[in-house]
């Protein structure tokens, strides 16, 4: 798992260093910031927290209260020491802003 995350980290860094942001999903910058906050909230501030520079856009979901509205879902990976986490962030696009509607964190472990 760590090798895959490391490869994603390298690909993401290459993407950032070449300035290729056209393929970045909308709200991805907000998701990276929120990912660090979410891991710190659950486990405390730790200098070993690493956030993947790649945000995967998943299929959108409908607002359960208003079926006309759709929410964007972004998935971001994170590490703390040897533990790997998958985080999903749910955003609503309001004008030019990204409104965080929900978030989830899951530890990726073979128990």
C-alpha positions as CSV (number, residue, x, y, z in Angstrom):
1,X,0.0,0.0,0.0
2,X,2.8,2.4,0.9
3,X,4.4,1.9,-2.5
4,X,1.2,2.8,-4.2
5,X,0.8,5.9,-2.1
6,X,4.4,6.8,-2.7
7,X,3.9,6.5,-6.5
8,X,0.8,8.7,-6.3
9,X,2.8,11.2,-4.3
10,X,5.5,11.3,-6.9
11,X,3.0,11.7,-9.8
12,X,1.2,14.4,-7.9
13,X,4.4,16.3,-7.2
14,X,5.4,16.0,-10.9
15,X,2.0,17.4,-11.9
16,X,2.3,20.3,-9.5
17,X,5.9,21.0,-10.5
18,X,5.0,21.1,-14.2
19,X,2.1,23.5,-13.5
20,X,-0.5,21.1,-14.9
21,X,-3.6,22.1,-13.0
22,X,-6.1,21.9,-15.8
23,X,-7.1,18.3,-14.9
24,X,-7.4,19.1,-11.2
25,X,-11.0,18.7,-10.0
26,X,-12.8,21.8,-8.8
27,X,-12.5,22.1,-5.0
28,X,-9.4,19.9,-4.8
29,X,-7.3,22.6,-3.1
30,X,-9.9,22.9,-0.4
31,X,-10.0,19.1,-0.1
32,X,-6.2,18.9,0.5
33,X,-6.5,21.6,3.3
34,X,-9.5,19.8,4.8
35,X,-7.7,16.4,4.7
36,X,-4.9,17.7,6.9
37,X,-7.4,19.2,9.3
38,X,-9.4,16.0,9.5
39,X,-6.4,13.8,10.3
40,X,-5.2,16.3,12.9
41,X,-8.7,16.4,14.4
42,X,-8.8,12.6,14.8
43,X,-5.2,12.0,15.8
44,X,-3.7,15.3,17.0
45,X,-1.1,17.5,15.4
46,X,1.7,15.2,14.1
47,X,4.6,16.1,11.9
48,X,4.3,12.6,10.2
49,X,1.0,13.5,8.6
50,X,1.2,13.3,4.8
51,X,-1.5,14.2,2.4
52,X,-1.6,12.8,-1.2
53,X,-1.3,15.6,-3.7
54,X,-3.9,13.8,-5.9
55,X,-7.6,14.2,-5.4
56,X,-9.8,11.7,-7.2
57,X,-13.3,12.9,-8.3
58,X,-15.9,10.2,-7.6
59,X,-19.4,10.1,-9.0
60,X,-21.5,13.0,-7.7
61,X,-24.4,12.3,-5.3
62,X,-27.8,14.0,-5.0
63,X,-28.7,16.3,-2.2
64,X,-31.1,14.1,-0.1
65,X,-33.3,17.2,0.6
66,X,-33.3,18.7,-2.9
67,X,-33.0,16.1,-5.7
68,X,-32.3,18.9,-8.2
69,X,-28.9,19.6,-6.5
70,X,-25.8,17.5,-6.9
71,X,-22.8,17.3,-4.6
72,X,-19.2,16.8,-5.8
73,X,-17.3,14.0,-4.0
74,X,-13.5,14.1,-3.8
75,X,-11.3,11.4,-2.4
76,X,-7.9,12.1,-0.9
77,X,-5.4,9.7,0.7
78,X,-3.4,10.4,3.8
79,X,-0.7,8.8,6.0
80,X,0.4,9.0,9.5
81,X,3.6,7.1,10.2
82,X,2.5,3.6,8.9
83,X,-1.3,4.0,8.9
84,X,-3.0,4.8,5.7
85,X,-6.4,6.6,5.4
86,X,-9.0,7.3,2.8
87,X,-10.9,10.6,3.1
88,X,-13.9,11.7,1.1
89,X,-15.1,15.3,1.0
90,X,-18.6,16.3,-0.2
91,X,-18.9,19.8,-1.7
92,X,-21.6,21.9,-3.1
93,X,-20.6,24.5,-5.7
94,X,-22.2,27.8,-4.6
95,X,-21.3,30.5,-7.1
96,X,-17.5,30.3,-7.3
97,X,-17.0,28.8,-3.8
98,X,-16.8,25.3,-2.5
99,X,-19.2,24.7,0.4
100,X,-18.2,21.6,2.5
101,X,-21.3,19.6,3.1
102,X,-19.8,16.4,4.6
103,X,-16.6,14.3,5.1
104,X,-15.7,10.8,6.0
105,X,-12.4,9.1,7.0
106,X,-11.6,5.4,6.8
107,X,-8.5,3.6,8.0
108,X,-7.2,1.2,5.3
109,X,-6.2,-1.8,7.3
110,X,-6.3,-5.6,7.0
111,X,-7.7,-6.6,10.4
